[in-house]
Amino acid sequence: MQTHVVPVGFDYDRLIAPLVRDQFDVDRVVLLEGAVGSEANVEYSRNLSQKLETDFRNLLGAETERVPVADVYDYDAAFEQAYDLINGELDAGREVWVNVSSMPRPVSFAFATAAHSVTLERQADRDRIHTYYTAPEKYLETELAEELRADRDLLRDLLAAVEEGDAEGGSEAAVADGADASDAVEVDRVRERLSTATDLLAEFDERGTTIGAKEVNGSHIIELPVASFSNVKPFEEVILFKLGEHGEFESVSELAKALAAELNEEYTDSFRSKVIYNVDRLGPGGKGYVEQESHGKSYRTRLSRIGELWVRAHTADDASDYDW
């Protein structure tokens, strides 16, 4: 059984056409919906999602579910959502296909990276996890721009004809041969549409299909970490969860004391050495989940960005089930 996870942006064909044309056996589709940009953009995307929901059912006979994405620019939340969704589909015995052709990049990259991370943690399921992209046959932006240029030129000619008629004492309207006055084109409306089209084309020619750089959470850059999860041993998990709960420890010794208290263990040199050894395995020279900063004779210890993602993705696990 196949589940296709499809983030919905402003595309239709790339999300369903390849599955129809290549005759995929699609049993279930999860359509991810998120608010992007203006109210008009959001409404357009929702209409596409509704159309996709209908067509996936009618054309492919697939069970279809629409799932909201709270914030399309929150990579960490999207990664957590993707990680849980992919694992849930695998646990249900389904093969998972993730389409990364549409939606804002943070969501697409988060789902692709989560799929990759799950393959590393679930080696036996590697052949049941897929990410894919579909290239468009053509882009409509340039064609729309060319059509708008033609309309702009037509408006210029129409306005010139009106103004020429005014100069000769005619009315402030251009009336086609055989048309009555009720069919006249208002001059002010022509000027307004011509100005709007000219300004929009000037922006398109200068800047392309987008304008500006949006600030998200105080920054104009959304970092997309490469989260390739490794298999984590039980005691390493305890360390990661503790760092996730506490945030930062002034030294590894402070971390070891906190762990000993939590696990009802005696704090000994042997236990401290065990913590140091496992922190080293989780550090930059190992799995990359922990980072340390020199602080006198000690090292401040905290989760790396990848470590934070790991903890966030695994918070549903019950650490008390493990035998330390």
Secondary structure as a PSIPRED ss2 file (coil, helix, strand):
# PSIPRED VFORMAT (PSIPRED V4.0)

   1 M C   1.000  0.000  0.000
   2 Q E   0.000  0.000  1.000
   3 T E   0.000  0.000  1.000
   4 H E   0.000  0.000  1.000
   5 V E   0.000  0.000  1.000
   6 V E   0.000  0.000  1.000
   7 P E   0.000  0.000  1.000
   8 V C   1.000  0.000  0.000
   9 G C   1.000  0.000  0.000
  10 F C   1.000  0.000  0.000
  11 D C   1.000  0.000  0.000
  12 Y C   1.000  0.000  0.000
  13 D H   0.000  1.000  0.000
  14 R H   0.000  1.000  0.000
  15 L H   0.000  1.000  0.000
  16 I H   0.000  1.000  0.000
  17 A H   0.000  1.000  0.000
  18 P H   0.000  1.000  0.000
  19 L H   0.000  1.000  0.000
  20 V H   0.000  1.000  0.000
  21 R H   0.000  1.000  0.000
  22 D C   1.000  0.000  0.000
  23 Q C   1.000  0.000  0.000
  24 F C   1.000  0.000  0.000
  25 D C   1.000  0.000  0.000
  26 V C   1.000  0.000  0.000
  27 D C   1.000  0.000  0.000
  28 R E   0.000  0.000  1.000
  29 V E   0.000  0.000  1.000
  30 V E   0.000  0.000  1.000
  31 L E   0.000  0.000  1.000
  32 L E   0.000  0.000  1.000
  33 E E   0.000  0.000  1.000
  34 G C   1.000  0.000  0.000
  35 A C   1.000  0.000  0.000
  36 V C   1.000  0.000  0.000
  37 G C   1.000  0.000  0.000
  38 S C   1.000  0.000  0.000
  39 E H   0.000  1.000  0.000
  40 A H   0.000  1.000  0.000
  41 N H   0.000  1.000  0.000
  42 V H   0.000  1.000  0.000
  43 E H   0.000  1.000  0.000
  44 Y H   0.000  1.000  0.000
  45 S H   0.000  1.000  0.000
  46 R H   0.000  1.000  0.000
  47 N H   0.000  1.000  0.000
  48 L H   0.000  1.000  0.000
  49 S H   0.000  1.000  0.000
  50 Q H   0.000  1.000  0.000
  51 K H   0.000  1.000  0.000
  52 L H   0.000  1.000  0.000
  53 E H   0.000  1.000  0.000
  54 T H   0.000  1.000  0.000
  55 D H   0.000  1.000  0.000
  56 F H   0.000  1.000  0.000
  57 R H   0.000  1.000  0.000
  58 N H   0.000  1.000  0.000
  59 L H   0.000  1.000  0.000
  60 L H   0.000  1.000  0.000
  61 G C   1.000  0.000  0.000
  62 A C   1.000  0.000  0.000
  63 E E   0.000  0.000  1.000
  64 T E   0.000  0.000  1.000
  65 E E   0.000  0.000  1.000
  66 R E   0.000  0.000  1.000
  67 V E   0.000  0.000  1.000
  68 P E   0.000  0.000  1.000
  69 V C   1.000  0.000  0.000
  70 A C   1.000  0.000  0.000
  71 D C   1.000  0.000  0.000
  72 V C   1.000  0.000  0.000
  73 Y C   1.000  0.000  0.000
  74 D C   1.000  0.000  0.000
  75 Y H   0.000  1.000  0.000
  76 D H   0.000  1.000  0.000
  77 A H   0.000  1.000  0.000
  78 A H   0.000  1.000  0.000
  79 F H   0.000  1.000  0.000
  80 E H   0.000  1.000  0.000
  81 Q H   0.000  1.000  0.000
  82 A H   0.000  1.000  0.000
  83 Y H   0.000  1.000  0.000
  84 D H   0.000  1.000  0.000
  85 L H   0.000  1.000  0.000
  86 I H   0.000  1.000  0.000
  87 N H   0.000  1.000  0.000
  88 G H   0.000  1.000  0.000
  89 E H   0.000  1.000  0.000
  90 L H   0.000  1.000  0.000
  91 D H   0.000  1.000  0.000
  92 A C   1.000  0.000  0.000
  93 G C   1.000  0.000  0.000
  94 R C   1.000  0.000  0.000
  95 E E   0.000  0.000  1.000
  96 V E   0.000  0.000  1.000
  97 W E   0.000  0.000  1.000
  98 V E   0.000  0.000  1.000
  99 N E   0.000  0.000  1.000
 100 V C   1.000  0.000  0.000
 101 S C   1.000  0.000  0.000
 102 S C   1.000  0.000  0.000
 103 M C   1.000  0.000  0.000
 104 P C   1.000  0.000  0.000
 105 R H   0.000  1.000  0.000
 106 P H   0.000  1.000  0.000
 107 V H   0.000  1.000  0.000
 108 S H   0.000  1.000  0.000
 109 F H   0.000  1.000  0.000
 110 A H   0.000  1.000  0.000
 111 F H   0.000  1.000  0.000
 112 A H   0.000  1.000  0.000
 113 T H   0.000  1.000  0.000
 114 A H   0.000  1.000  0.000
 115 A H   0.000  1.000  0.000
 116 H H   0.000  1.000  0.000
 117 S H   0.000  1.000  0.000
 118 V H   0.000  1.000  0.000
 119 T H   0.000  1.000  0.000
 120 L H   0.000  1.000  0.000
 121 E H   0.000  1.000  0.000
 122 R C   1.000  0.000  0.000
 123 Q H   0.000  1.000  0.000
 124 A H   0.000  1.000  0.000
 125 D H   0.000  1.000  0.000
 126 R H   0.000  1.000  0.000
 127 D H   0.000  1.000  0.000
 128 R H   0.000  1.000  0.000
 129 I E   0.000  0.000  1.000
 130 H E   0.000  0.000  1.000
 131 T E   0.000  0.000  1.000
 132 Y E   0.000  0.000  1.000
 133 Y C   1.000  0.000  0.000
 134 T C   1.000  0.000  0.000
 135 A C   1.000  0.000  0.000
 136 P C   1.000  0.000  0.000
 137 E C   1.000  0.000  0.000
 138 K C   1.000  0.000  0.000
 139 Y C   1.000  0.000  0.000
 140 L H   0.000  1.000  0.000
 141 E H   0.000  1.000  0.000
 142 T H   0.000  1.000  0.000
 143 E H   0.000  1.000  0.000
 144 L H   0.000  1.000  0.000
 145 A H   0.000  1.000  0.000
 146 E H   0.000  1.000  0.000
 147 E H   0.000  1.000  0.000
 148 L H   0.000  1.000  0.000
 149 R H   0.000  1.000  0.000
 150 A H   0.000  1.000  0.000
 151 D H   0.000  1.000  0.000
 152 R H   0.000  1.000  0.000
 153 D H   0.000  1.000  0.000
 154 L H   0.000  1.000  0.000
 155 L H   0.000  1.000  0.000
 156 R H   0.000  1.000  0.000
 157 D H   0.000  1.000  0.000
 158 L H   0.000  1.000  0.000
 159 L H   0.000  1.000  0.000
 160 A H   0.000  1.000  0.000
 161 A H   0.000  1.000  0.000
 162 V H   0.000  1.000  0.000
 163 E H   0.000  1.000  0.000
 164 E H   0.000  1.000  0.000
 165 G H   0.000  1.000  0.000
 166 D H   0.000  1.000  0.000
 167 A H   0.000  1.000  0.000
 168 E C   1.000  0.000  0.000
 169 G C   1.000  0.000  0.000
 170 G C   1.000  0.000  0.000
 171 S C   1.000  0.000  0.000
 172 E C   1.000  0.000  0.000
 173 A E   0.000  0.000  1.000
 174 A E   0.000  0.000  1.000
 175 V C   1.000  0.000  0.000
 176 A C   1.000  0.000  0.000
 177 D C   1.000  0.000  0.000
 178 G C   1.000  0.000  0.000
 179 A C   1.000  0.000  0.000
 180 D C   1.000  0.000  0.000
 181 A H   0.000  1.000  0.000
 182 S H   0.000  1.000  0.000
 183 D H   0.000  1.000  0.000
 184 A C   1.000  0.000  0.000
 185 V E   0.000  0.000  1.000
 186 E E   0.000  0.000  1.000
 187 V H   0.000  1.000  0.000
 188 D H   0.000  1.000  0.000
 189 R H   0.000  1.000  0.000
 190 V H   0.000  1.000  0.000
 191 R H   0.000  1.000  0.000
 192 E H   0.000  1.000  0.000
 193 R H   0.000  1.000  0.000
 194 L H   0.000  1.000  0.000
 195 S H   0.000  1.000  0.000
 196 T H   0.000  1.000  0.000
 197 A H   0.000  1.000  0.000
 198 T H   0.000  1.000  0.000
 199 D H   0.000  1.000  0.000
 200 L H   0.000  1.000  0.000
 201 L H   0.000  1.000  0.000
 202 A H   0.000  1.000  0.000
 203 E H   0.000  1.000  0.000
 204 F H   0.000  1.000  0.000
 205 D H   0.000  1.000  0.000
 206 E H   0.000  1.000  0.000
 207 R H   0.000  1.000  0.000
 208 G C   1.000  0.000  0.000
 209 T C   1.000  0.000  0.000
 210 T C   1.000  0.000  0.000
 211 I C   1.000  0.000  0.000
 212 G C   1.000  0.000  0.000
 213 A C   1.000  0.000  0.000
 214 K C   1.000  0.000  0.000
 215 E C   1.000  0.000  0.000
 216 V E   0.000  0.000  1.000
 217 N C   1.000  0.000  0.000
 218 G C   1.000  0.000  0.000
 219 S E   0.000  0.000  1.000
 220 H C   1.000  0.000  0.000
 221 I C   1.000  0.000  0.000
 222 I C   1.000  0.000  0.000
 223 E C   1.000  0.000  0.000
 224 L C   1.000  0.000  0.000
 225 P C   1.000  0.000  0.000
 226 V C   1.000  0.000  0.000
 227 A C   1.000  0.000  0.000
 228 S C   1.000  0.000  0.000
 229 F C   1.000  0.000  0.000
 230 S C   1.000  0.000  0.000
 231 N C   1.000  0.000  0.000
 232 V C   1.000  0.000  0.000
 233 K C   1.000  0.000  0.000
 234 P H   0.000  1.000  0.000
 235 F H   0.000  1.000  0.000
 236 E H   0.000  1.000  0.000
 237 E H   0.000  1.000  0.000
 238 V H   0.000  1.000  0.000
 239 I H   0.000  1.000  0.000
 240 L H   0.000  1.000  0.000
 241 F H   0.000  1.000  0.000
 242 K H   0.000  1.000  0.000
 243 L H   0.000  1.000  0.000
 244 G H   0.000  1.000  0.000
 245 E H   0.000  1.000  0.000
 246 H H   0.000  1.000  0.000
 247 G C   1.000  0.000  0.000
 248 E E   0.000  0.000  1.000
 249 F E   0.000  0.000  1.000
 250 E C   1.000  0.000  0.000
 251 S C   1.000  0.000  0.000
 252 V H   0.000  1.000  0.000
 253 S H   0.000  1.000  0.000
 254 E H   0.000  1.000  0.000
 255 L H   0.000  1.000  0.000
 256 A H   0.000  1.000  0.000
 257 K H   0.000  1.000  0.000
 258 A H   0.000  1.000  0.000
 259 L H   0.000  1.000  0.000
 260 A H   0.000  1.000  0.000
 261 A H   0.000  1.000  0.000
 262 E H   0.000  1.000  0.000
 263 L C   1.000  0.000  0.000
 264 N C   1.000  0.000  0.000
 265 E C   1.000  0.000  0.000
 266 E C   1.000  0.000  0.000
 267 Y C   1.000  0.000  0.000
 268 T C   1.000  0.000  0.000
 269 D H   0.000  1.000  0.000
 270 S H   0.000  1.000  0.000
 271 F H   0.000  1.000  0.000
 272 R H   0.000  1.000  0.000
 273 S H   0.000  1.000  0.000
 274 K H   0.000  1.000  0.000
 275 V H   0.000  1.000  0.000
 276 I H   0.000  1.000  0.000
 277 Y H   0.000  1.000  0.000
 278 N H   0.000  1.000  0.000
 279 V H   0.000  1.000  0.000
 280 D H   0.000  1.000  0.000
 281 R H   0.000  1.000  0.000
 282 L H   0.000  1.000  0.000
 283 G C   1.000  0.000  0.000
 284 P C   1.000  0.000  0.000
 285 G C   1.000  0.000  0.000
 286 G C   1.000  0.000  0.000
 287 K C   1.000  0.000  0.000
 288 G C   1.000  0.000  0.000
 289 Y C   1.000  0.000  0.000
 290 V E   0.000  0.000  1.000
 291 E E   0.000  0.000  1.000
 292 Q E   0.000  0.000  1.000
 293 E E   0.000  0.000  1.000
 294 S E   0.000  0.000  1.000
 295 H E   0.000  0.000  1.000
 296 G C   1.000  0.000  0.000
 297 K C   1.000  0.000  0.000
 298 S E   0.000  0.000  1.000
 299 Y E   0.000  0.000  1.000
 300 R E   0.000  0.000  1.000
 301 T E   0.000  0.000  1.000
 302 R E   0.000  0.000  1.000
 303 L E   0.000  0.000  1.000
 304 S C   1.000  0.000  0.000
 305 R H   0.000  1.000  0.000
 306 I H   0.000  1.000  0.000
 307 G H   0.000  1.000  0.000
 308 E H   0.000  1.000  0.000
 309 L H   0.000  1.000  0.000
 310 W H   0.000  1.000  0.000
 311 V H   0.000  1.000  0.000
 312 R H   0.000  1.000  0.000
 313 A H   0.000  1.000  0.000
 314 H H   0.000  1.000  0.000
 315 T C   1.000  0.000  0.000
 316 A C   1.000  0.000  0.000
 317 D C   1.000  0.000  0.000
 318 D C   1.000  0.000  0.000
 319 A H   0.000  1.000  0.000
 320 S H   0.000  1.000  0.000
 321 D H   0.000  1.000  0.000
 322 Y C   1.000  0.000  0.000
 323 D C   1.000  0.000  0.000
 324 W C   1.000  0.000  0.000
